[in-house]
Amino acid sequence: MARLTGVNHIATVTADLDRLSDFYERNFDAPKLLEVALPPIGRHAFIPIGGPAVLHVFEVDGTKPTDFGDEIFDRGRVDHFALQTETFEDFEELRSRLIHEGATEGIVNDFGVLLTFSFTDPDGTWAEVGWWKDGLGPLDINVNSLRDPIAEAMNEASADV
């Protein structure tokens, strides 16, 4: 098995880098680390999202990242990403902030070893925050006990045809 420590970066495109970076700083205490001009198309920045990972945001003049849909498999090149919290208290703090922001209803999904909730950022990117329950991790998942939302979505889509 590869020894991964987490996500390195996730690249996204925005029409308004300042608005997006302000959102991540306000809600996740993640200030913009670096901003670089990319003449003639725009600029880009790195926003830390925990551990070694950064959100690598490109502001491209004339882009319309919200042209994609909001349903699974219709969200664009990056369907979604999930950010990891270290503690349940951090999970709840972020959930509270994002409810206050109006970016989530705060519904928690309990996958036995993992809690998640989803949020939508100002560009319409659907993302999640997750917390592995104390002492547990991805290798502790009993995949036979979980419903498979991707398979369910594909079955529903094929039933509609």
CORKAKA-V589250 format. One record per residue. RES is the residue in three letters. PSI is psi in degrees with one decimal (* if undefined). Layout:
RES/PSI ; RES/PSI
This chain:
MET/137.7 ; ALA/144.4 ; ARG/90.2 ; LEU/143.8 ; THR/-1.2 ; GLY/-165.0 ; VAL/135.7 ; ASN/-57.2 ; HIS/158.5 ; ILE/122.8 ; ALA/130.6 ; THR/166.6 ; VAL/138.6 ; THR/157.6 ; ALA/-15.1 ; ASP/91.1 ; LEU/-40.4 ; ASP/-44.7 ; ARG/-44.6 ; LEU/-44.1 ; SER/-35.3 ; ASP/-40.1 ; PHE/-48.8 ; TYR/-32.7 ; GLU/-43.8 ; ARG/-42.1 ; ASN/-28.5 ; PHE/7.2 ; ASP/40.9 ; ALA/85.7 ; PRO/150.6 ; LYS/125.6 ; LEU/-38.8 ; LEU/138.9 ; GLU/133.6 ; VAL/134.1 ; ALA/144.5 ; LEU/67.2 ; PRO/142.2 ; PRO/7.2 ; ILE/-23.4 ; GLY/-129.7 ; ARG/169.1 ; HIS/163.2 ; ALA/160.5 ; PHE/130.8 ; ILE/120.1 ; PRO/134.6 ; ILE/24.7 ; GLY/142.9 ; GLY/-138.2 ; PRO/2.6 ; ALA/144.2 ; VAL/150.9 ; LEU/118.7 ; HIS/99.7 ; VAL/127.6 ; PHE/122.0 ; GLU/115.2 ; VAL/121.5 ; ASP/131.0 ; GLY/-0.1 ; THR/152.5 ; LYS/79.0 ; PRO/-17.4 ; THR/7.8 ; ASP/-14.3 ; PHE/166.6 ; GLY/-175.5 ; ASP/7.2 ; GLU/154.6 ; ILE/139.4 ; PHE/4.3 ; ASP/22.7 ; ARG/1.8 ; GLY/-167.8 ; ARG/-37.7 ; VAL/111.5 ; ASP/-49.4 ; HIS/169.2 ; PHE/161.7 ; ALA/133.5 ; LEU/144.8 ; GLN/134.6 ; THR/153.7 ; GLU/-35.7 ; THR/161.7 ; PHE/-36.1 ; GLU/-41.7 ; ASP/-42.1 ; PHE/-49.4 ; GLU/-37.6 ; GLU/-45.6 ; LEU/-39.2 ; ARG/-44.1 ; SER/-46.3 ; ARG/-44.2 ; LEU/-29.0 ; ILE/-47.1 ; HIS/-37.3 ; GLU/-20.2 ; GLY/16.8 ; ALA/-6.2 ; THR/156.0 ; GLU/-13.9 ; GLY/13.8 ; ILE/126.2 ; VAL/132.0 ; ASN/128.2 ; ASP/110.3 ; PHE/25.7 ; GLY/-63.1 ; VAL/-8.2 ; LEU/133.6 ; LEU/139.5 ; THR/157.9 ; PHE/155.4 ; SER/158.5 ; PHE/164.4 ; THR/128.3 ; ASP/175.9 ; PRO/-21.1 ; ASP/3.2 ; GLY/8.7 ; THR/123.2 ; TRP/127.6 ; ALA/172.9 ; GLU/160.4 ; VAL/133.1 ; GLY/154.3 ; TRP/119.5 ; TRP/124.8 ; LYS/148.4 ; ASP/122.9 ; GLY/-0.2 ; LEU/167.2 ; GLY/-172.4 ; PRO/-30.5 ; LEU/-9.5 ; ASP/-0.9 ; ILE/129.4 ; ASN/94.4 ; VAL/-24.9 ; ASN/-20.0 ; SER/-6.5 ; LEU/143.9 ; ARG/150.8 ; ASP/97.7 ; PRO/-31.1 ; ILE/-46.0 ; ALA/-39.7 ; GLU/-41.9 ; ALA/-40.9 ; MET/-39.6 ; ASN/-41.9 ; GLU/-41.5 ; ALA/-41.9 ; SER/-28.5 ; ALA/-27.1 ; ASP/-14.4 ; VAL/*
